[in-house]
């Protein structure tokens, strides 16, 4: 299975600010290189086409889930 597209988010971003969709590996590398030069910290995640305004976020440290939460967007 192809791992793209992926979402690249600024750690400091909120409410959709600092969120970029990378359609392929070349896009992802370019985006990550740009953020690396500015020393920005980012999160990468799998793109899910339709989540109906909800998602579950799991926090993984050293391969182990250490926390999780459900997020529900406003209508």
PyMOL Python script that loads the backbone (N, CA, C, O; Angstrom):
from pymol import cmd

cmd.read_pdbstr("""\
ATOM      1  N   UNK A   1       0.844  -1.193   0.000  1.00  0.00           N
ATOM      2  CA  UNK A   1       0.000   0.000   0.000  1.00  0.00           C
ATOM      3  C   UNK A   1       0.882   1.246   0.000  1.00  0.00           C
ATOM      4  O   UNK A   1       1.837   1.336   0.771  1.00  0.00           O
ATOM      5  N   UNK A   2       0.569   2.175  -0.840  1.00  0.00           N
ATOM      6  CA  UNK A   2       1.298   3.437  -0.938  1.00  0.00           C
ATOM      7  C   UNK A   2       1.035   4.281   0.307  1.00  0.00           C
ATOM      8  O   UNK A   2      -0.121   4.434   0.702  1.00  0.00           O
ATOM      9  N   UNK A   3       2.073   4.831   0.933  1.00  0.00           N
ATOM     10  CA  UNK A   3       1.879   5.603   2.164  1.00  0.00           C
ATOM     11  C   UNK A   3       1.402   7.039   1.933  1.00  0.00           C
ATOM     12  O   UNK A   3       1.220   7.783   2.897  1.00  0.00           O
ATOM     13  N   UNK A   4       1.201   7.435   0.694  1.00  0.00           N
ATOM     14  CA  UNK A   4       0.812   8.818   0.409  1.00  0.00           C
ATOM     15  C   UNK A   4      -0.621   8.869  -0.081  1.00  0.00           C
ATOM     16  O   UNK A   4      -1.099   7.889  -0.654  1.00  0.00           O
ATOM     17  N   UNK A   5      -1.320   9.968   0.119  1.00  0.00           N
ATOM     18  CA  UNK A   5      -0.831  11.222   0.693  1.00  0.00           C
ATOM     19  C   UNK A   5      -0.681  11.136   2.211  1.00  0.00           C
ATOM     20  O   UNK A   5      -1.256  10.268   2.867  1.00  0.00           O
ATOM     21  N   UNK A   6       0.110  12.064   2.744  1.00  0.00           N
ATOM     22  CA  UNK A   6       0.269  12.195   4.191  1.00  0.00           C
ATOM     23  C   UNK A   6       0.014  13.640   4.579  1.00  0.00           C
ATOM     24  O   UNK A   6       0.059  14.544   3.746  1.00  0.00           O
ATOM     25  N   UNK A   7      -0.252  13.835   5.856  1.00  0.00           N
ATOM     26  CA  UNK A   7      -0.433  15.171   6.418  1.00  0.00           C
ATOM     27  C   UNK A   7       0.831  15.523   7.195  1.00  0.00           C
ATOM     28  O   UNK A   7       1.344  14.713   7.967  1.00  0.00           O
ATOM     29  N   UNK A   8       1.321  16.727   6.986  1.00  0.00           N
ATOM     30  CA  UNK A   8       2.451  17.246   7.764  1.00  0.00           C
ATOM     31  C   UNK A   8       1.939  18.474   8.498  1.00  0.00           C
ATOM     32  O   UNK A   8       1.441  19.418   7.886  1.00  0.00           O
ATOM     33  N   UNK A   9       2.070  18.447   9.825  1.00  0.00           N
ATOM     34  CA  UNK A   9       1.543  19.529  10.665  1.00  0.00           C
ATOM     35  C   UNK A   9       2.658  20.148  11.491  1.00  0.00           C
ATOM     36  O   UNK A   9       3.554  19.454  11.971  1.00  0.00           O
ATOM     37  N   UNK A  10       2.591  21.454  11.647  1.00  0.00           N
ATOM     38  CA  UNK A  10       3.478  22.122  12.593  1.00  0.00           C
ATOM     39  C   UNK A  10       3.023  21.768  13.997  1.00  0.00           C
ATOM     40  O   UNK A  10       1.824  21.770  14.276  1.00  0.00           O
ATOM     41  N   UNK A  11       3.949  21.469  14.875  1.00  0.00           N
ATOM     42  CA  UNK A  11       3.614  21.152  16.265  1.00  0.00           C
ATOM     43  C   UNK A  11       2.904  22.337  16.905  1.00  0.00           C
ATOM     44  O   UNK A  11       2.020  22.155  17.742  1.00  0.00           O
ATOM     45  N   UNK A  12       3.287  23.546  16.517  1.00  0.00           N
ATOM     46  CA  UNK A  12       2.714  24.752  17.111  1.00  0.00           C
ATOM     47  C   UNK A  12       1.411  25.196  16.451  1.00  0.00           C
ATOM     48  O   UNK A  12       0.790  26.152  16.916  1.00  0.00           O
ATOM     49  N   UNK A  13       0.982  24.533  15.386  1.00  0.00           N
ATOM     50  CA  UNK A  13      -0.233  24.929  14.685  1.00  0.00           C
ATOM     51  C   UNK A  13      -1.486  24.495  15.429  1.00  0.00           C
ATOM     52  O   UNK A  13      -1.473  23.509  16.166  1.00  0.00           O
ATOM     53  N   UNK A  14      -2.572  25.241  15.228  1.00  0.00           N
ATOM     54  CA  UNK A  14      -3.866  24.877  15.812  1.00  0.00           C
ATOM     55  C   UNK A  14      -4.975  25.181  14.821  1.00  0.00           C
ATOM     56  O   UNK A  14      -4.821  26.046  13.958  1.00  0.00           O
ATOM     57  N   UNK A  15      -6.081  24.481  14.939  1.00  0.00           N
ATOM     58  CA  UNK A  15      -7.299  24.715  14.164  1.00  0.00           C
ATOM     59  C   UNK A  15      -7.034  24.790  12.662  1.00  0.00           C
ATOM     60  O   UNK A  15      -7.571  25.655  11.970  1.00  0.00           O
ATOM     61  N   UNK A  16      -6.207  23.879  12.168  1.00  0.00           N
ATOM     62  CA  UNK A  16      -5.952  23.801  10.731  1.00  0.00           C
ATOM     63  C   UNK A  16      -4.826  24.677  10.230  1.00  0.00           C
ATOM     64  O   UNK A  16      -4.441  24.567   9.066  1.00  0.00           O
ATOM     65  N   UNK A  17      -4.286  25.543  11.070  1.00  0.00           N
ATOM     66  CA  UNK A  17      -3.163  26.397  10.658  1.00  0.00           C
ATOM     67  C   UNK A  17      -1.884  25.564  10.718  1.00  0.00           C
ATOM     68  O   UNK A  17      -1.648  24.854  11.696  1.00  0.00           O
ATOM     69  N   UNK A  18      -1.061  25.648   9.674  1.00  0.00           N
ATOM     70  CA  UNK A  18       0.184  24.900   9.649  1.00  0.00           C
ATOM     71  C   UNK A  18       0.014  23.449   9.266  1.00  0.00           C
ATOM     72  O   UNK A  18       0.834  22.607   9.633  1.00  0.00           O
ATOM     73  N   UNK A  19      -1.059  23.141   8.520  1.00  0.00           N
ATOM     74  CA  UNK A  19      -1.325  21.776   8.068  1.00  0.00           C
ATOM     75  C   UNK A  19      -1.140  21.718   6.555  1.00  0.00           C
ATOM     76  O   UNK A  19      -1.719  22.516   5.818  1.00  0.00           O
ATOM     77  N   UNK A  20      -0.322  20.759   6.099  1.00  0.00           N
ATOM     78  CA  UNK A  20      -0.028  20.643   4.667  1.00  0.00           C
ATOM     79  C   UNK A  20      -0.251  19.202   4.226  1.00  0.00           C
ATOM     80  O   UNK A  20       0.139  18.263   4.920  1.00  0.00           O
ATOM     81  N   UNK A  21      -0.879  19.036   3.072  1.00  0.00           N
ATOM     82  CA  UNK A  21      -1.081  17.723   2.474  1.00  0.00           C
ATOM     83  C   UNK A  21       0.048  17.463   1.488  1.00  0.00           C
ATOM     84  O   UNK A  21       0.239  18.228   0.542  1.00  0.00           O
ATOM     85  N   UNK A  22       0.796  16.388   1.705  1.00  0.00           N
ATOM     86  CA  UNK A  22       1.859  15.982   0.773  1.00  0.00           C
ATOM     87  C   UNK A  22       1.315  14.822  -0.056  1.00  0.00           C
ATOM     88  O   UNK A  22       1.059  13.741   0.476  1.00  0.00           O
ATOM     89  N   UNK A  23       1.142  15.042  -1.346  1.00  0.00           N
ATOM     90  CA  UNK A  23       0.543  14.049  -2.238  1.00  0.00           C
ATOM     91  C   UNK A  23       1.467  12.882  -2.552  1.00  0.00           C
ATOM     92  O   UNK A  23       1.001  11.785  -2.862  1.00  0.00           O
ATOM     93  N   UNK A  24       2.800  13.113  -2.473  1.00  0.00           N
ATOM     94  CA  UNK A  24       3.746  12.063  -2.831  1.00  0.00           C
ATOM     95  C   UNK A  24       5.068  12.275  -2.090  1.00  0.00           C
ATOM     96  O   UNK A  24       5.223  13.243  -1.345  1.00  0.00           O
ATOM     97  N   UNK A  25       6.003  11.373  -2.299  1.00  0.00           N
ATOM     98  CA  UNK A  25       7.280  11.417  -1.585  1.00  0.00           C
ATOM     99  C   UNK A  25       8.049  12.698  -1.892  1.00  0.00           C
ATOM    100  O   UNK A  25       8.623  13.303  -0.986  1.00  0.00           O
ATOM    101  N   UNK A  26       8.069  13.117  -3.145  1.00  0.00           N
ATOM    102  CA  UNK A  26       8.801  14.335  -3.519  1.00  0.00           C
ATOM    103  C   UNK A  26       8.226  15.550  -2.797  1.00  0.00           C
ATOM    104  O   UNK A  26       8.981  16.387  -2.303  1.00  0.00           O
ATOM    105  N   UNK A  27       6.902  15.655  -2.730  1.00  0.00           N
ATOM    106  CA  UNK A  27       6.261  16.763  -1.998  1.00  0.00           C
ATOM    107  C   UNK A  27       6.638  16.722  -0.526  1.00  0.00           C
ATOM    108  O   UNK A  27       6.997  17.744   0.058  1.00  0.00           O
ATOM    109  N   UNK A  28       6.555  15.537   0.071  1.00  0.00           N
ATOM    110  CA  UNK A  28       6.858  15.392   1.501  1.00  0.00           C
ATOM    111  C   UNK A  28       8.300  15.786   1.791  1.00  0.00           C
ATOM    112  O   UNK A  28       8.563  16.499   2.759  1.00  0.00           O
ATOM    113  N   UNK A  29       9.230  15.333   0.968  1.00  0.00           N
ATOM    114  CA  UNK A  29      10.640  15.675   1.177  1.00  0.00           C
ATOM    115  C   UNK A  29      10.863  17.179   1.079  1.00  0.00           C
ATOM    116  O   UNK A  29      11.608  17.748   1.878  1.00  0.00           O
ATOM    117  N   UNK A  30      10.229  17.824   0.113  1.00  0.00           N
ATOM    118  CA  UNK A  30      10.370  19.270  -0.061  1.00  0.00           C
ATOM    119  C   UNK A  30       9.814  20.030   1.142  1.00  0.00           C
ATOM    120  O   UNK A  30      10.443  20.967   1.633  1.00  0.00           O
ATOM    121  N   UNK A  31       8.643  19.628   1.610  1.00  0.00           N
ATOM    122  CA  UNK A  31       8.014  20.275   2.767  1.00  0.00           C
ATOM    123  C   UNK A  31       8.880  20.084   4.012  1.00  0.00           C
ATOM    124  O   UNK A  31       9.131  21.036   4.751  1.00  0.00           O
ATOM    125  N   UNK A  32       9.333  18.851   4.239  1.00  0.00           N
ATOM    126  CA  UNK A  32      10.146  18.568   5.417  1.00  0.00           C
ATOM    127  C   UNK A  32      11.477  19.312   5.377  1.00  0.00           C
ATOM    128  O   UNK A  32      11.956  19.785   6.408  1.00  0.00           O
ATOM    129  N   UNK A  33      12.071  19.417   4.200  1.00  0.00           N
ATOM    130  CA  UNK A  33      13.330  20.159   4.064  1.00  0.00           C
ATOM    131  C   UNK A  33      13.128  21.635   4.410  1.00  0.00           C
ATOM    132  O   UNK A  33      13.961  22.239   5.087  1.00  0.00           O
ATOM    133  N   UNK A  34      12.019  22.212   3.944  1.00  0.00           N
ATOM    134  CA  UNK A  34      11.728  23.612   4.246  1.00  0.00           C
ATOM    135  C   UNK A  34      11.553  23.828   5.745  1.00  0.00           C
ATOM    136  O   UNK A  34      12.096  24.781   6.304  1.00  0.00           O
ATOM    137  N   UNK A  35      10.801  22.952   6.393  1.00  0.00           N
ATOM    138  CA  UNK A  35      10.611  23.080   7.834  1.00  0.00           C
ATOM    139  C   UNK A  35      11.911  22.830   8.594  1.00  0.00           C
ATOM    140  O   UNK A  35      12.162  23.455   9.624  1.00  0.00           O
ATOM    141  N   UNK A  36      12.727  21.924   8.088  1.00  0.00           N
ATOM    142  CA  UNK A  36      14.012  21.637   8.747  1.00  0.00           C
ATOM    143  C   UNK A  36      14.921  22.866   8.737  1.00  0.00           C
ATOM    144  O   UNK A  36      15.595  23.144   9.728  1.00  0.00           O
ATOM    145  N   UNK A  37      14.943  23.599   7.631  1.00  0.00           N
ATOM    146  CA  UNK A  37      15.814  24.777   7.550  1.00  0.00           C
ATOM    147  C   UNK A  37      15.374  25.877   8.509  1.00  0.00           C
ATOM    148  O   UNK A  37      16.192  26.697   8.926  1.00  0.00           O
ATOM    149  N   UNK A  38      14.091  25.903   8.863  1.00  0.00           N
ATOM    150  CA  UNK A  38      13.598  26.911   9.808  1.00  0.00           C
ATOM    151  C   UNK A  38      13.506  26.363  11.229  1.00  0.00           C
ATOM    152  O   UNK A  38      13.019  27.038  12.136  1.00  0.00           O
ATOM    153  N   UNK A  39      13.985  25.116  11.411  1.00  0.00           N
ATOM    154  CA  UNK A  39      14.010  24.452  12.724  1.00  0.00           C
ATOM    155  C   UNK A  39      12.618  24.247  13.321  1.00  0.00           C
ATOM    156  O   UNK A  39      12.465  24.175  14.541  1.00  0.00           O
ATOM    157  N   UNK A  40      11.599  24.154  12.451  1.00  0.00           N
ATOM    158  CA  UNK A  40      10.231  23.882  12.908  1.00  0.00           C
ATOM    159  C   UNK A  40      10.076  22.406  13.244  1.00  0.00           C
ATOM    160  O   UNK A  40      10.631  21.547  12.560  1.00  0.00           O
ATOM    161  N   UNK A  41       9.328  22.118  14.288  1.00  0.00           N
ATOM    162  CA  UNK A  41       9.013  20.737  14.652  1.00  0.00           C
ATOM    163  C   UNK A  41       7.689  20.376  14.001  1.00  0.00           C
ATOM    164  O   UNK A  41       6.749  21.171  13.998  1.00  0.00           O
ATOM    165  N   UNK A  42       7.624  19.159  13.444  1.00  0.00           N
ATOM    166  CA  UNK A  42       6.424  18.735  12.731  1.00  0.00           C
ATOM    167  C   UNK A  42       5.958  17.362  13.192  1.00  0.00           C
ATOM    168  O   UNK A  42       6.694  16.599  13.817  1.00  0.00           O
ATOM    169  N   UNK A  43       4.713  17.084  12.859  1.00  0.00           N
ATOM    170  CA  UNK A  43       4.100  15.777  13.066  1.00  0.00           C
ATOM    171  C   UNK A  43       3.674  15.287  11.683  1.00  0.00           C
ATOM    172  O   UNK A  43       3.121  16.055  10.896  1.00  0.00           O
ATOM    173  N   UNK A  44       3.926  14.025  11.386  1.00  0.00           N
ATOM    174  CA  UNK A  44       3.443  13.434  10.139  1.00  0.00           C
ATOM    175  C   UNK A  44       2.397  12.392  10.490  1.00  0.00           C
ATOM    176  O   UNK A  44       2.548  11.643  11.456  1.00  0.00           O
ATOM    177  N   UNK A  45       1.331  12.352   9.693  1.00  0.00           N
ATOM    178  CA  UNK A  45       0.296  11.356   9.943  1.00  0.00           C
ATOM    179  C   UNK A  45      -0.332  10.913   8.642  1.00  0.00           C
ATOM    180  O   UNK A  45      -0.291  11.619   7.634  1.00  0.00           O
ATOM    181  N   UNK A  46      -0.912   9.733   8.684  1.00  0.00           N
ATOM    182  CA  UNK A  46      -1.612   9.185   7.533  1.00  0.00           C
ATOM    183  C   UNK A  46      -2.821  10.057   7.215  1.00  0.00           C
ATOM    184  O   UNK A  46      -3.532  10.493   8.120  1.00  0.00           O
ATOM    185  N   UNK A  47      -3.054  10.311   5.925  1.00  0.00           N
ATOM    186  CA  UNK A  47      -4.218  11.065   5.495  1.00  0.00           C
ATOM    187  C   UNK A  47      -5.426  10.129   5.437  1.00  0.00           C
ATOM    188  O   UNK A  47      -5.365   9.067   4.817  1.00  0.00           O
ATOM    189  N   UNK A  48      -6.510  10.524   6.077  1.00  0.00           N
ATOM    190  CA  UNK A  48      -7.762   9.772   6.024  1.00  0.00           C
ATOM    191  C   UNK A  48      -8.763  10.640   5.290  1.00  0.00           C
ATOM    192  O   UNK A  48      -9.107  11.731   5.744  1.00  0.00           O
ATOM    193  N   UNK A  49      -9.229  10.147   4.154  1.00  0.00           N
ATOM    194  CA  UNK A  49     -10.051  10.959   3.262  1.00  0.00           C
ATOM    195  C   UNK A  49     -11.287  11.543   3.936  1.00  0.00           C
ATOM    196  O   UNK A  49     -11.547  12.740   3.807  1.00  0.00           O
ATOM    197  N   UNK A  50     -12.036  10.744   4.634  1.00  0.00           N
ATOM    198  CA  UNK A  50     -13.248  11.248   5.276  1.00  0.00           C
ATOM    199  C   UNK A  50     -13.379  10.682   6.676  1.00  0.00           C
ATOM    200  O   UNK A  50     -13.510   9.473   6.868  1.00  0.00           O
ATOM    201  N   UNK A  51     -13.343  11.569   7.638  1.00  0.00           N
ATOM    202  CA  UNK A  51     -13.462  11.143   9.030  1.00  0.00           C
ATOM    203  C   UNK A  51     -14.759  11.638   9.661  1.00  0.00           C
ATOM    204  O   UNK A  51     -14.998  11.416  10.848  1.00  0.00           O
ATOM    205  N   UNK A  52     -15.597  12.308   8.872  1.00  0.00           N
ATOM    206  CA  UNK A  52     -16.890  12.823   9.344  1.00  0.00           C
ATOM    207  C   UNK A  52     -16.749  13.707  10.574  1.00  0.00           C
ATOM    208  O   UNK A  52     -17.588  13.684  11.474  1.00  0.00           O
ATOM    209  N   UNK A  53     -15.664  14.494  10.595  1.00  0.00           N
ATOM    210  CA  UNK A  53     -15.482  15.457  11.670  1.00  0.00           C
ATOM    211  C   UNK A  53     -14.972  14.902  12.980  1.00  0.00           C
ATOM    212  O   UNK A  53     -14.921  15.625  13.975  1.00  0.00           O
ATOM    213  N   UNK A  54     -14.592  13.636  13.006  1.00  0.00           N
ATOM    214  CA  UNK A  54     -14.101  13.044  14.252  1.00  0.00           C
ATOM    215  C   UNK A  54     -12.836  12.240  13.980  1.00  0.00           C
ATOM    216  O   UNK A  54     -12.646  11.699  12.891  1.00  0.00           O
ATOM    217  N   UNK A  55     -11.993  12.176  14.974  1.00  0.00           N
ATOM    218  CA  UNK A  55     -10.842  11.297  14.876  1.00  0.00           C
ATOM    219  C   UNK A  55     -10.378  10.899  16.262  1.00  0.00           C
ATOM    220  O   UNK A  55     -10.714  11.535  17.261  1.00  0.00           O
ATOM    221  N   UNK A  56      -9.604   9.839  16.295  1.00  0.00           N
ATOM    222  CA  UNK A  56      -8.986   9.395  17.538  1.00  0.00           C
ATOM    223  C   UNK A  56      -7.495   9.606  17.390  1.00  0.00           C
ATOM    224  O   UNK A  56      -6.889   9.158  16.416  1.00  0.00           O
ATOM    225  N   UNK A  57      -6.910  10.282  18.347  1.00  0.00           N
ATOM    226  CA  UNK A  57      -5.486  10.576  18.299  1.00  0.00           C
ATOM    227  C   UNK A  57      -4.771   9.751  19.352  1.00  0.00           C
ATOM    228  O   UNK A  57      -5.089   9.817  20.539  1.00  0.00           O
ATOM    229  N   UNK A  58      -3.813   8.984  18.903  1.00  0.00           N
ATOM    230  CA  UNK A  58      -3.018   8.154  19.807  1.00  0.00           C
ATOM    231  C   UNK A  58      -1.619   8.739  19.884  1.00  0.00           C
ATOM    232  O   UNK A  58      -1.050   9.137  18.867  1.00  0.00           O
ATOM    233  N   UNK A  59      -1.076   8.791  21.064  1.00  0.00           N
ATOM    234  CA  UNK A  59       0.268   9.306  21.284  1.00  0.00           C
ATOM    235  C   UNK A  59       1.190   8.123  21.533  1.00  0.00           C
ATOM    236  O   UNK A  59       1.012   7.369  22.489  1.00  0.00           O
ATOM    237  N   UNK A  60       2.180   7.972  20.656  1.00  0.00           N
ATOM    238  CA  UNK A  60       3.070   6.819  20.693  1.00  0.00           C
ATOM    239  C   UNK A  60       4.476   7.281  21.047  1.00  0.00           C
ATOM    240  O   UNK A  60       5.016   8.190  20.417  1.00  0.00           O
ATOM    241  N   UNK A  61       5.062   6.656  22.049  1.00  0.00           N
ATOM    242  CA  UNK A  61       6.429   6.939  22.470  1.00  0.00           C
ATOM    243  C   UNK A  61       7.187   5.613  22.485  1.00  0.00           C
ATOM    244  O   UNK A  61       6.784   4.657  23.147  1.00  0.00           O
ATOM    245  N   UNK A  62       8.284   5.576  21.747  1.00  0.00           N
ATOM    246  CA  UNK A  62       9.091   4.354  21.652  1.00  0.00           C
ATOM    247  C   UNK A  62       8.258   3.134  21.282  1.00  0.00           C
ATOM    248  O   UNK A  62       8.454   2.049  21.830  1.00  0.00           O
ATOM    249  N   UNK A  63       7.319   3.318  20.343  1.00  0.00           N
ATOM    250  CA  UNK A  63       6.513   2.214  19.861  1.00  0.00           C
ATOM    251  C   UNK A  63       5.384   1.780  20.772  1.00  0.00           C
ATOM    252  O   UNK A  63       4.731   0.772  20.502  1.00  0.00           O
ATOM    253  N   UNK A  64       5.139   2.514  21.840  1.00  0.00           N
ATOM    254  CA  UNK A  64       4.096   2.150  22.800  1.00  0.00           C
ATOM    255  C   UNK A  64       3.082   3.284  22.926  1.00  0.00           C
ATOM    256  O   UNK A  64       3.465   4.446  23.059  1.00  0.00           O
ATOM    257  N   UNK A  65       1.795   2.956  22.886  1.00  0.00           N
ATOM    258  CA  UNK A  65       0.751   3.975  23.047  1.00  0.00           C
ATOM    259  C   UNK A  65       0.738   4.417  24.506  1.00  0.00           C
ATOM    260  O   UNK A  65       0.559   3.603  25.412  1.00  0.00           O
ATOM    261  N   UNK A  66       0.931   5.720  24.719  1.00  0.00           N
ATOM    262  CA  UNK A  66       0.964   6.261  26.085  1.00  0.00           C
ATOM    263  C   UNK A  66      -0.267   7.102  26.398  1.00  0.00           C
ATOM    264  O   UNK A  66      -0.477   7.489  27.548  1.00  0.00           O
ATOM    265  N   UNK A  67      -1.071   7.383  25.399  1.00  0.00           N
ATOM    266  CA  UNK A  67      -2.285   8.146  25.634  1.00  0.00           C
ATOM    267  C   UNK A  67      -3.108   8.212  24.360  1.00  0.00           C
ATOM    268  O   UNK A  67      -2.595   7.970  23.267  1.00  0.00           O
ATOM    269  N   UNK A  68      -4.388   8.540  24.503  1.00  0.00           N
ATOM    270  CA  UNK A  68      -5.267   8.671  23.344  1.00  0.00           C
ATOM    271  C   UNK A  68      -6.428   9.597  23.691  1.00  0.00           C
ATOM    272  O   UNK A  68      -6.773   9.770  24.860  1.00  0.00           O
ATOM    273  N   UNK A  69      -7.024  10.188  22.657  1.00  0.00           N
ATOM    274  CA  UNK A  69      -8.184  11.055  22.853  1.00  0.00           C
ATOM    275  C   UNK A  69      -9.028  11.054  21.597  1.00  0.00           C
ATOM    276  O   UNK A  69      -8.514  10.836  20.500  1.00  0.00           O
ATOM    277  N   UNK A  70     -10.309  11.296  21.747  1.00  0.00           N
ATOM    278  CA  UNK A  70     -11.200  11.452  20.593  1.00  0.00           C
ATOM    279  C   UNK A  70     -11.446  12.939  20.400  1.00  0.00           C
ATOM    280  O   UNK A  70     -11.741  13.666  21.348  1.00  0.00           O
ATOM    281  N   UNK A  71     -11.319  13.377  19.155  1.00  0.00           N
ATOM    282  CA  UNK A  71     -11.563  14.773  18.808  1.00  0.00           C
ATOM    283  C   UNK A  71     -12.785  14.836  17.909  1.00  0.00           C
ATOM    284  O   UNK A  71     -12.881  14.092  16.933  1.00  0.00           O
ATOM    285  N   UNK A  72     -13.714  15.718  18.231  1.00  0.00           N
ATOM    286  CA  UNK A  72     -14.931  15.902  17.435  1.00  0.00           C
ATOM    287  C   UNK A  72     -14.996  17.358  16.989  1.00  0.00           C
ATOM    288  O   UNK A  72     -15.004  18.267  17.820  1.00  0.00           O
ATOM    289  N   UNK A  73     -15.043  17.579  15.672  1.00  0.00           N
ATOM    290  CA  UNK A  73     -15.133  18.933  15.142  1.00  0.00           C
ATOM    291  C   UNK A  73     -16.513  19.515  15.421  1.00  0.00           C
ATOM    292  O   UNK A  73     -17.501  18.792  15.554  1.00  0.00           O
ATOM    293  N   UNK A  74     -16.553  20.828  15.505  1.00  0.00           N
ATOM    294  CA  UNK A  74     -17.834  21.512  15.677  1.00  0.00           C
ATOM    295  C   UNK A  74     -18.643  21.367  14.386  1.00  0.00           C
ATOM    296  O   UNK A  74     -18.066  21.230  13.307  1.00  0.00           O
ATOM    297  N   UNK A  75     -19.968  21.395  14.489  1.00  0.00           N
ATOM    298  CA  UNK A  75     -20.807  21.277  13.279  1.00  0.00           C
ATOM    299  C   UNK A  75     -20.558  22.407  12.299  1.00  0.00           C
ATOM    300  O   UNK A  75     -21.180  22.453  11.238  1.00  0.00           O
TER     301      UNK A  75
END
""", "prot")
cmd.dss("prot")
cmd.show_as("cartoon", "prot")
cmd.util.cbc("prot")
cmd.orient("prot")
